[in-house]
C-alpha cells in the first residue's frame, strides 16, 4: 500500500555529492515489489576500509551475521542491499542466500566474498529468492556510476515515504574530504547499536580501527537516540566506508587533532539521517525533541528520554495536541532511573509547566496547547539528581501507524 509522503518530510531531497572511489547501481529485481527498484549495488575501490555497528537483537538476520564477520577484517569492495525481504528467521537457507549473494558480488567486483557486505530489509520469515539478486549483478556493475545516491536511497525503502540522504564537506589536515550517506527506516525503530539500514561513504584515508572509534560515539548520539515505536529491528545495520582517495596525510589515531572537523561532520551527517528516519515515522504527524537533564548519568538521561519517547500515552497525547504533562511525569517514574519527584521540572515549548513536584503557580496552558499543535514539539525535563543529560528524538503515535502495520504483508 503506497503511503502519502510524511508531512514532516524535508521540503527537498538532497542529492549527495559523489564520493571518489564509490560507484552505485540500482535495479528492479522483483524480490518482492513490482514496478520499482529494490536492489542496490555499491562498488568500492581497492583499499577501502569499513566499520559498522549492528543490531544486538538475539534474532538478528543472516545478513547481519555475515556483516559482523566481515567487519572483523575491516576491508570492503562491495555492498548489496535488497528491500522487501529481510532474510531473517530463514535458517540455513538464509545463510546460503547470503553466501550466494556475496560470492556473486565478489566475482563481479574482483574481490574475496568476505569483502562484500550484504543487507536485507522487509518481511521476516520468508525465504529470499537470491537468484533474482545475483543474476543481474554483472549488468549492474557495468552500469554503476559515481552519482545516483538518491536512487540508491529509493531502492532500499520499504514503508518509507521518502528517500533519506545527506552529504557534507569537511577537511582533514586542511585537505578537502567528502561524506555522503543514505538511510532507510520508518517503523520498527528503537535502534540498539544502529538504525534499520544506513550507509555512509567518505574519501578519507582512515584505518578500520579509527573508523570504529569515530563511528561508535557518533551512532550513540544519533541513531541510538531515536525511537518511533520502541521496537528494535532484526536487521539494524550502519556501515561507514572510507575509500582513501582524499590524499590527506596519515592520521596517528582517532584522537589526532586533524580529525576534529571530520568527527564533527560525521556526527552531523548521522544525526541528519537519524532525524529523517523519525520524521518518516509510520503515521507520524509531529517530530518531538526530548531534552533530559539533571540525571545521575548521561546514560540514565537517555534511558529516561527513551521511556518518555516510547510511551504510548505520551505519544498519543502529542498526536492529539493535548498538553497532558502528567503523562510525562508517569514516563519518568517508570524509566527505572533515579529521579527526585519533588525537584522534577518540565517545560513544553519553553514554557514551565511543573516544578518542585507541583504545577507551576499561575500556569497558563494556552501557549503550551498552541505549541502542541505545531509540527515540531520540544519537551524539556530535569529530574533533579545530578549532571547527566541526553537528547532523544521521537514522533507521535497516530492511527496511521496501525493502518500501515496491519496491512504490511498484504
C-alpha positions in Angstrom: 0.0 0.0 0.0 1.5 3.3 -1.1 1.6 5.9 1.6 1.5 9.7 1.1 4.8 11.5 1.8 5.1 12.2 5.5 4.0 15.8 6.5 7.4 16.0 8.4 9.5 15.2 5.3 12.2 17.7 4.2 11.0 20.1 1.6 13.6 18.8 -0.9 15.6 15.6 -1.2 19.3 16.3 -1.4 21.4 14.5 -4.0 24.6 13.7 -2.1 27.8 14.6 -3.8 29.8 11.7 -5.5 32.5 10.2 -3.3 35.7 9.3 -5.1 36.1 5.6 -5.1 32.4 4.8 -4.9 30.1 3.7 -7.7 26.3 2.9 -7.3 23.7 1.0 -9.3 20.1 0.0 -8.7 17.7 -2.4 -10.3 14.1 -3.6 -10.2 14.7 -7.3 -9.4 11.2 -8.2 -8.2 12.5 -9.6 -4.9 9.0 -8.7 -3.5 7.9 -5.4 -5.0 6.9 -4.9 -8.6 7.4 -1.8 -10.7 10.1 -0.3 -8.5 13.8 -0.6 -7.8 14.6 -2.9 -4.9 18.3 -3.9 -5.1 21.3 -1.6 -4.6 24.9 -2.5 -5.6 27.7 -0.3 -4.3 31.3 -0.9 -5.5 34.3 0.5 -3.7 37.9 0.9 -5.0 40.7 -1.3 -3.7 42.0 -0.2 -0.3 38.6 0.8 1.1 38.2 0.3 4.8 34.9 -0.2 6.7 33.5 0.0 10.2 30.0 -0.7 11.4 27.6 -1.1 14.3 24.9 -3.8 14.2 21.7 -4.7 16.0 22.1 -6.6 19.3 18.9 -8.4 18.7 19.2 -12.1 19.5 17.0 -12.9 16.5 19.2 -10.9 14.1 19.2 -11.7 10.4 21.6 -13.8 8.4 23.0 -10.7 6.5 23.7 -9.1 9.9 25.7 -12.2 11.0 27.6 -12.0 7.7 28.4 -8.3 8.1 29.7 -9.0 11.7 32.3 -11.4 10.3 33.3 -9.0 7.6 33.7 -6.1 10.0 36.3 -8.0 11.9 38.6 -7.8 8.8 37.8 -4.1 8.1 38.1 -4.2 4.3 35.3 -3.7 1.7 34.9 -3.8 -2.0 31.1 -4.2 -2.5 27.7 -3.7 -0.8 24.5 -5.4 -1.9 21.2 -4.4 -0.3 17.7 -5.6 -1.1 14.3 -4.4 0.0 11.1 -6.4 0.6 12.5 -9.5 2.2 14.6 -9.4 5.5 16.1 -12.9 5.1 15.5 -13.3 8.8 14.4 -16.4 10.6 15.2 -18.4 7.5 17.6 -20.9 8.9 20.4 -22.5 6.9 18.7 -21.5 3.7 19.0 -17.8 4.7 22.7 -18.2 5.4 23.1 -19.9 2.0 21.4 -17.0 0.3 23.8 -14.5 1.8 26.8 -16.6 0.7 25.4 -16.8 -2.8 25.0 -13.1 -3.0 28.4 -12.4 -1.6 30.1 -14.9 -3.9 28.3 -13.5 -7.0 29.2 -9.9 -6.0 32.8 -10.8 -5.3 33.2 -12.3 -8.7 31.8 -9.1 -10.2 33.9 -6.8 -8.1 37.1 -9.0 -8.3 37.5 -9.5 -4.6 37.0 -12.1 -1.8 33.5 -12.8 -0.6 34.5 -11.5 2.8 34.9 -8.1 1.3 31.3 -8.0 0.3 28.7 -6.7 2.7 25.1 -7.8 2.4 21.9 -6.3 3.9 18.2 -7.2 3.6 15.1 -5.4 4.9 11.5 -6.3 4.7 9.2 -9.2 5.8 10.6 -11.6 8.3 10.3 -15.4 7.9 10.2 -15.7 4.1 12.9 -17.3 2.1 14.9 -14.9 -0.1 14.8 -15.5 -3.9 18.5 -14.7 -4.1 18.8 -15.6 -7.8 16.8 -12.5 -8.6 19.6 -10.6 -7.0 22.7 -12.4 -8.1 21.8 -12.8 -11.8 21.6 -9.0 -12.6 24.8 -8.1 -10.6 27.2 -8.2 -13.6 25.0 -5.8 -15.6 24.5 -3.6 -12.5 28.3 -3.4 -12.1 28.7 -2.3 -15.7 26.1 0.4 -15.1 27.5 1.6 -11.7 28.2 5.3 -11.6 29.5 7.9 -9.1 26.3 9.8 -8.7 22.8 8.3 -8.0 22.7 8.4 -4.2 19.0 9.4 -4.2 18.3 6.4 -6.5 20.2 4.2 -4.1 18.1 5.5 -1.2 14.9 4.8 -3.0 15.9 1.2 -3.8 16.2 0.3 -0.1 12.9 1.8 1.0 10.1 -0.4 2.5 7.4 1.6 4.3 9.5 4.8 3.9 7.6 7.6 2.3 10.7 9.4 1.0 14.4 8.7 0.4 16.8 9.7 3.2 20.1 11.3 2.1 22.8 13.5 3.5 26.1 14.9 2.4 28.9 17.0 4.0 32.2 18.7 3.0 35.0 18.9 5.6 38.7 18.6 5.8 41.5 16.5 7.4 44.7 18.5 8.0 43.4 21.1 5.6 42.8 18.7 2.7 39.1 18.6 1.5 37.2 15.5 2.4 33.7 14.5 1.5 31.0 12.3 3.2 27.7 11.1 1.6 25.1 8.8 3.0 21.7 7.2 2.9 19.4 5.6 5.3 16.1 3.8 5.4 13.6 3.4 8.2 10.1 4.3 9.2 8.8 1.7 11.6 10.4 -0.9 13.9 12.7 1.9 15.1 14.2 1.7 18.6 17.8 1.1 17.5 20.2 -1.0 19.5 23.7 -0.1 18.1 22.3 1.2 14.7 19.3 2.2 12.8 17.5 -0.1 10.4 19.8 0.4 7.5 22.3 3.3 6.9 25.3 3.5 4.7 27.9 6.3 4.6 31.0 6.7 2.4 33.9 9.1 2.6 37.0 9.6 0.6 39.1 10.0 3.8 42.0 7.6 4.2 41.3 6.1 7.6 42.2 2.7 9.0 39.3 0.5 10.1 40.2 0.9 13.8 40.0 4.7 13.5 36.7 4.4 11.7 35.4 2.2 14.5 36.5 4.6 17.2 34.7 7.5 15.4 31.5 5.6 14.5 30.6 4.2 17.9 30.1 7.6 19.7 28.5 9.1 16.6 25.9 6.3 16.4 25.2 6.6 20.1 24.4 10.3 19.7 22.2 9.8 16.7 20.7 6.5 15.7 20.8 5.2 19.3 18.9 8.3 20.4 15.9 7.9 18.3 12.7 5.9 18.6 9.5 5.6 16.6 7.7 2.7 18.2 10.1 1.0 20.8 10.8 -2.0 18.5 14.3 -3.0 17.5 14.7 -4.4 14.0 16.4 -7.8 13.4 18.3 -6.1 10.5 19.7 -2.9 12.1 23.0 -2.1 10.2 25.1 1.0 10.0 28.2 0.9 7.8 30.9 3.5 7.2 33.2 3.1 4.2 36.4 5.0 3.6 37.9 4.8 0.1 41.2 6.6 0.9 41.1 8.8 -2.2 41.3 12.2 -0.5 45.0 12.4 -0.4 45.5 13.8 3.1 48.4 12.9 5.4 48.0 9.8 7.5 46.4 10.2 10.9 48.0 9.0 14.1 44.8 7.6 15.6 41.2 8.5 16.5 42.4 11.3 18.8 44.5 13.0 16.1 43.7 16.8 16.2 43.5 16.7 12.4 40.3 14.6 12.7 38.3 17.2 14.7 36.5 18.7 11.7 35.8 15.3 10.2 34.4 14.0 13.5 32.0 17.0 13.7 30.9 16.4 10.1 30.4 12.7 10.6 28.3 13.3 13.8 26.2 15.9 12.0 25.6 13.7 9.0 24.5 10.8 11.0 22.2 13.0 13.1 20.7 14.4 10.0 19.9 10.9 8.7 18.5 9.8 12.1 16.2 12.8 12.3 14.9 11.9 8.8 14.1 8.4 10.0 12.0 9.8 12.8 10.3 12.4 10.6 9.2 9.5 8.4 7.9 7.5 11.4 4.9 5.4 10.3 1.8 7.6 10.5 3.8 10.4 12.2 2.4 14.0 12.3 4.8 15.6 14.8 8.5 15.5 15.4 9.4 15.6 19.1 12.7 16.6 20.7 13.1 15.4 24.3 15.9 17.0 26.4 16.6 15.4 29.7 18.9 17.0 32.3 19.7 16.5 36.0 20.1 12.7 35.7 22.5 10.5 37.5 24.5 10.0 34.3 24.2 10.6 30.6 23.2 7.0 30.1 20.4 7.4 32.7 19.2 10.6 31.0 18.9 8.8 27.7 17.0 5.9 29.3 14.6 8.4 30.8 14.2 10.2 27.5 13.5 6.9 25.7 10.9 6.0 28.3 9.1 9.2 27.6 9.6 8.9 23.8 8.3 5.3 23.8 5.3 5.9 26.0 2.0 5.3 24.0 0.2 7.7 26.4 2.7 10.5 25.8 2.8 9.8 22.1 -1.0 9.8 21.7 -1.3 12.9 23.8 1.1 14.6 21.4 -0.9 13.3 18.4 -4.0 14.9 19.9 -2.1 18.2 20.8 -3.1 17.5 24.4 -0.8 19.3 26.9 -1.1 16.5 29.4 2.2 16.8 31.3 1.1 14.2 33.8 1.9 11.5 31.3 5.4 12.8 31.1 5.7 12.5 34.9 4.4 9.0 34.6 7.0 8.1 32.0 9.9 9.5 34.1 8.7 7.4 37.0 8.7 4.1 35.1 12.1 4.6 33.5 14.0 2.7 36.2 16.4 5.5 36.8 16.8 7.8 39.8 14.6 11.0 39.8 13.5 13.3 42.6 9.8 13.7 42.4 9.9 16.9 44.5 12.6 18.5 42.3 11.2 17.4 38.9 10.7 20.2 36.4 9.1 20.1 33.0 9.0 22.7 30.2 7.0 22.3 27.0 7.8 24.6 24.1 10.0 26.6 26.6 7.1 27.2 29.0 7.5 25.9 32.6 4.6 23.7 33.4 5.6 22.0 36.6 8.4 22.3 39.2 9.2 21.1 42.7 6.6 18.4 42.5 3.8 20.7 41.7 2.2 22.6 38.8 3.8 26.0 38.3 1.8 28.7 40.1 -0.4 30.6 37.6 0.4 28.0 34.9 -1.4 29.0 31.7 -1.9 26.1 29.4 -2.8 28.2 26.3 0.7 28.8 25.0 1.6 25.2 25.6 -1.5 24.0 23.8 -0.6 26.3 20.9 2.9 24.8 20.8 1.5 21.2 20.8 -0.5 22.0 17.6 2.8 22.6 15.7 4.8 20.1 13.7 7.9 20.3 15.9 7.5 19.7 19.6 10.1 20.5 22.4 9.8 18.8 25.8 12.4 19.5 28.5 12.7 17.5 31.7 15.0 18.0 34.6 14.9 15.1 37.1 16.8 16.9 39.9 19.5 14.3 40.7 22.8 15.0 39.0 24.6 16.4 35.9 23.6 13.7 33.4 22.0 14.9 30.2 20.8 13.5 26.9 18.6 14.4 23.9 16.2 11.9 22.4 14.1 12.3 19.3 10.7 10.6 18.6 7.4 11.2 16.9 3.7 11.0 17.8 1.6 7.9 17.5 -1.5 8.1 15.3 -4.0 5.7 13.8 -1.8 5.8 10.6 0.7 3.6 12.4 -2.0 0.9 12.9 -3.2 1.2 9.3 0.4 0.8 7.9 1.4 -2.2 10.0 -2.0 -4.0 9.9 -1.6 -4.1 6.1 2.2 -4.6 5.9 2.2 -8.1 4.3 -0.9 -7.5 2.2 
